[in-house]
Amino acid sequence: MVKKLIDFSLSNKFAILLMVFLVILGGVYASFKMRLELLPDTEPPMLTITTPMPGATSETVMKEISDPIDEEIRGMVGVTSVKTQSLSNASMVTVNFDESTDMDKAEQDIEKALKKVGLPDEAQTSDIKRNSMNAFPVVAYSILHDKDDVKVSTKAVKEQLIPKLQMIDGVQRATVNGQIERKVTIKFDDAKLQKAGLNAKQVSDYIEGATKESPLGLFQFGDTEKSVVVDGQYASVDALKNMQIPLALASQSSGNSAQGQQDGGASERGRATSGQVSLNNPQSAQAVPLSDLAEVKLSDERESISRTNGQDAVDVQIVKTQGANTVAVANDVNQTIQDFVKAHPELKSVKIMDTSKPIKDSLNTMIEKALLGSIVAVIVIMLFLRNVRMTAISIVSIPLSLLIAMVALKLTDVSLNILTLGALTVAIGRVIDDSIVVIENIYRRLSRQDESLSGDGLIVSATKEVFIPIMSSTLVTIVVFAPLAFVTGSVGEMFRPFAYAITFSLLASLLVSITIVPVLGSIFFKNGLKRKPKSELGTVGRGYRKVLNWSLNHKWTVIILSTVILIGSIALGSMKIGTSFISTGEDKFMALTYTPKPGETKQKVLSHAEEVEKYLLGNQQVRHVQYSVGGASPVDPTGSTNNMALMVEYDSDTPNFDQEPERVLKHIKTYHHDGEWKNLDMGTGATSNTLNVEVTGPSTAPIEGTVKAIQQKMSQVPGLTNVKSDLTETYQQYEVKVNPNEAAKTGMTAGQLAMMLNQNIPDMTVSKVKDQNQTYDVVVQQEKDTDWTKEKLENTPIPSPTGDNRKLSDIATLKTTSTPNALVKKGGDYVSTVSATISGEDVGSISQKVMKQLNELDKPSDVHTSLGGTNEDIQEAFSQLMIAMLAAIIIVYLVLVLTFKGALAPFTILFALPYTVIGVVLALIITGETLSVPSMIGLLMLIGIVVTNAIVLIDRVITNEKAGLPMKEALLEAGGTRIRPILMTAIATIGALIPLLFGQDSSVLISKGLAATVIGGLLSSTLLTLIVVPVIYEILFTLKAKLTRRKKKA
C-alpha cells in the first residue's frame, strides 16, 4: 500500500506539485476565513436562574423563591447539583448538568419547571442564563456630548446607532446604559384620591383597560375581509390628562375598607374613609379628570448613571452570538461607531473595551514566535545536514503541514486562537521530523558506494525502509491526545482544539514525507550524489559510539546514577515548584464591581464612584475610567439598581500591571465603603486566584462558630488577602411584630399591613400614548419616602372602620434584628463560604496550608468543610490530566506492541519516559514557571515526543539483529546511524519552542509553561534515551535469552 502511494507520487510528479499549489491556496484561504478568538469558546453545562423580588430579605427570598425552585428542579434528568443563593432582593439558583446534556433542551425543561413553581406576586419574572464567556461584552464605548447634553446623546444613540449595531452579523444584542428615557409619568396624590373615594389601583386598572389596543380579527365586509382593532390609546399627553375617571369605581370594590388599603398599596397610606364622591362638586360629578387625581407629565428620567473620565456619558455594550468571530464583530462595530460619530460632530466616542485588540496582539505575537521558531528549526537542520538541497526538501514539510492543518481546522469549525496557534508552533519541530528521517535516509543511501539501487527505485526503497518508524512515531505522538476527548470541564473544552491542531499537523507531515518529499528528492537528486565509503560516522556519531560503548560495559553504574538523578529531581521539584491553574497574562485592562451593602442608596454609591474615579484619574498610567451605576449590566446578575461596574484602561507600557488590581483595591479599602469591591476577570467571567472554603451544615447556627474559626486562621496565612465570609455579612432590619387582636380592631391582617407599608412596588407601565409622532410608555410611579426614622414608621397612620386615628405602634411593635446578606443552600444543607484572594502564582502550597488548618479544626460532627475556588479547579484538572497521561501511556504501549509485534521491545522504549521529569523540573525552576494546566499538557505531549526518539533507535537495532549482527554491535551501529536524525529533530523542536519562553503578554504566558516543560523534558530524555534505553534493552533481552536457554535445557 505504502509502496504504491510512493510509486504513484513519483510517477505523477507534476500532479503532486499541482496539488501542493492547491494546498497552499486552500491553506491561505482557510487561514483568513477562520474565526479569531483569544481562547476557544467554552460553555460549561450550567444555568443560572435569577429571580428579583424587590424589598424582600434573604430569608423571605429563600422560603418563597429559592427553596420552591430547588425542590422542583433538583430531581430533573441530567441535573447533577443545585445551589441556591438567597440575597436581599433576589434569588440566584445555579444548576449544574451532566457534560453530555443538551443545554438547549435543558433550558426549555427549566422554563417548564419554573411555570409549575408558585412564586409570590411580588417576585418578578425569572431570567435564565447560560454561563458562557460570550455573556460578556466584546466591545464597549462611551458616547459623550461636547456640552454634556445626555438627552441629545440618548436620542442619537437609540434612534440611529443601536439599529445599525443590531444589524451587524454576529451581534446578539447592543445594550445601553446612562441614557435618558422619555416617558409619561403618573404620580397620584393620596389626599385627592382620598377625597374622591378612590385608590391608586382602581384608577391604574381603569387606565390600563380604557387605553388598551385590542385586535378583534377579521370581519366580513361585503366581498372582502378586513381586520378590526379597538384602539383606546390617547393621541397626546394633554388628552391623557383630561381622561375622565368614573367615581363609580369606588362602589365597584371595597374601596372604603381595609381591602382597599391592600389594593392601594403605598399610595393609600394614611387614608381615612370620608364618604366624599367629588373634588369640586361632589353631589353632581360622575367623573373627574385624571389631572385632578394625579400629576401627569412627560418626563425625562435617567434610570442608570454613567460617567467616563469625569463626564456624563451614554454607554454602549456589544455582546456577540455564540460562535461568532470576535475580531470580525469588533471590527464592524468599531467602523459603525466611527461612521456614527463622523455624522454627529457634537458627539465623540471613547473606546472603553475592545476584546479584539488583545486577540489580534496575541495572535500576531504567536505568529511571530512561530516564524522565529521556524527559522531556528531551519538553521538547526542546515547545521546538521550541511546540504542546501536536503534542507530545502526537509523544511517544505513545515508550511505544507501547517497549511493542511489550517484547512482541516476550518472544516471542523475550530477557531484560530492562542492555543491552536501554540499547538501549531509546538508542531513545527515535529512536522519536520518525518521528512528529516526520510530525506536523511535517501541521502545516506545515495551516498553509499555499495548501494545497488539508483534513481526512483532507490528513493522508493529508502522511503519504504523508514516508513514503519516514522508512522509509529507519528501515531504515538497523536494517540497521546486521544484521552483528552474524555477530559471534562473547561480544561477539556479549551485543549481539545489544541489536540486537533497537533493531530492534523502531524498526520499532514506523515503524508508529506511519503509523497512530496520523495518527489522533491527525485527532482533535486536526479543526477545522484558522489559516492562515499560505507558508514562514515561524523564527529558526533563517533563520540556518541564511545559513550554508548562505555555505558554498555558499565550498565548498573548507568542505571544507579540515572535513578539517583531522577529521584533527586522529583524531590527538588516537590520543594521548589508550585502549582497554579492557567496564567491569564497582563492585558492592560481592569474591571471592578461594587456591590452595595443592603440599604445603601444610589446617591451614596455614586459618591463612592466619584471618589474612586478621582483617585484613578490621578494616575498618569490610566487612559480611561468609566463607571455605570444601576441599569442592566453583564456583571450585575441580581438586578440590583444600585450595583456599580467600573472599567479602567491603562497605558500599554504600564509596569507590573499584574499587581495593579490588588494595589487599587488596597487603596479603595482606605475609603471604608460599606459594600464590597471586587476585581473581575472579563476573560473567564470570574474573580481570579480565589480560594474558597465551603462550610456546610443543617442550619446556620452550628456552622457560625466554624466559619469564624476558619476566617481567623486563614487571615494568618501568608499570601492570603481579603479574607471574608458571606455568613458574617449581615445587615440590620426592623421587624414589625403585629398584635393580631389589635390589628383585628382595624380590620387589617398582617398581609394587608405589609401591602400598605410596602415601598418597593415597582413602577407599573399601564399604557402607551402618542405625542408628536412619538409613542411613550405611561408609567404609574410609586412615591417613596427617603427620610424614614423609627419614630416616623411607628407613627404611620392606620385606617380604622370607626374612623379612629390609629398608629402602627398601636397594633404592632418594632424590633431591631439582623439578617444575613445571603443564604446559600446546596442539596438541602446550608452553605457558608469563607473566601480569600491568593496573591502570587503558587496556589498549591497556600491551599495545602489551609487544608492542614481545616484538618486540625475542632468542629461539630454535622458540620463539613471543603476547599474550593482556584484550588478546586487545579485538583479537578490535574486529576483528569493524570488519568489522561496514564491512559496515553497504555495506548502508546499498545501501538508499539502492534508495530513491533512483541511486548519486550516496546517495554524497553517506555523507559525513556521517566527521565523527562529531570528536564521538566529544571526547566520550570529556571523559568520560574509553576506546574499548571499548560505544563500538564506539555507532559502529555512529551509521552509521544520522547517515545518517537526511542522508536527510531530501537527499530534500527532490531533491523540490525535480523541482519545477523550481535546485540551489542547492533546497538552501537544503530546509535551511530540514528544519532543525527534523533538530535536533529529534538534540537529542531527545542529551537522552535524557545521563542515561546520570552514575552509577557497573555498568549506567551499560557504557552510558556507548555514550552518550558517540552524543552526541558525533551532535552533530558533525549540525552538519557541515547544511553539508558540501549542499556535497558541489552539487560532485558539478555535476560530473555537466558530464560529461553533454561527452558530449552529443561
Secondary structure, DSSP 8 states (H G I E B T S, - for coil): -HHHHHHHHHHTHHHHHHHHHHHHHHHHHHHHHS-B-SS-----SEEEEEEE-TT--HHHHIIIIIHHHHHHHTTSTTEEEEEEEEETTEEEEEEEE-TT--HHHHHHHHHHHHHHS---TTS---EEEE--GGGS-SEEEEEEETT--HHHHHHHIIIIIHHHHHTSTTEEEEEEES--EEEEEEEE-HHHHHHHT--HHHHHHHHHHHT-EEEEEEEEETTEEEEEEEE--BSSHHHHHT-EEETTHHHHTTTTSHHHHHHHGGGGTT--------SS-TTT-SEEEGGGTEEEEEEEE-SSEEEETTEE-EEEEEEE-TT--HHHHHHHHHHHHHHHHHH-TTEEEEEEEETHHHHHHHHHHHHHHHHHHHHHHHHHHHHHH--HHHHHHHHTHHHHHHHHHHHHHHHTT--B-HHHHHHHHHHHHHHHHHHHHHHHHHHHHHHBTT----HHHHHHHHHHHTHHHHHHHHHHHHHTTGGGGG--HHHHHHHHHHHHHHHHHHHHHHHHHHHHHHHHHHHHTTT----B-S----HHHHHHHHHHHHHHHSHHHHHHHHHHHHHHHHHHHHHH--B-S------SEEEEEEE--TT--HHHHHHHHHHHHHHHHT-TTEEEEEEEESS--TT-TT--SS-EEEEEEE-TT-TTGGGHHHHHHHHHHTT--SSEEEEEBTTTTB-SSEEEEEEEESSHHHHHHHHHHHHHHHTTSTTEEEEEESSS-EEEEEEEEE-HHHHHHTT--HHHHHHHH------EEEEEEEETTEEEEEEE-----S---HHHHHT-EE--TT---EEHHHHEEEEEEEEESEEEEETTEEEEEEEEEE-SS-HHHHHHHHHHHHHH----TT-EEEEEEHHHHHHHHHHHHHHHHHHHHHHHHHHHHHHHTSSHHHHHHGGGSTTHHHHHHHHHHHHT--B-HHHHHHHHHHHHHHHHHHHHHHHHHHHHHHTT--HHHHHHHHHHHHHHHHHHHHHHHHHHHGGGGS--SHHHHHHHHHHHHHHHHHHHHHHHHHHHHHHHHHHHHHHHHHHHHHHHH-
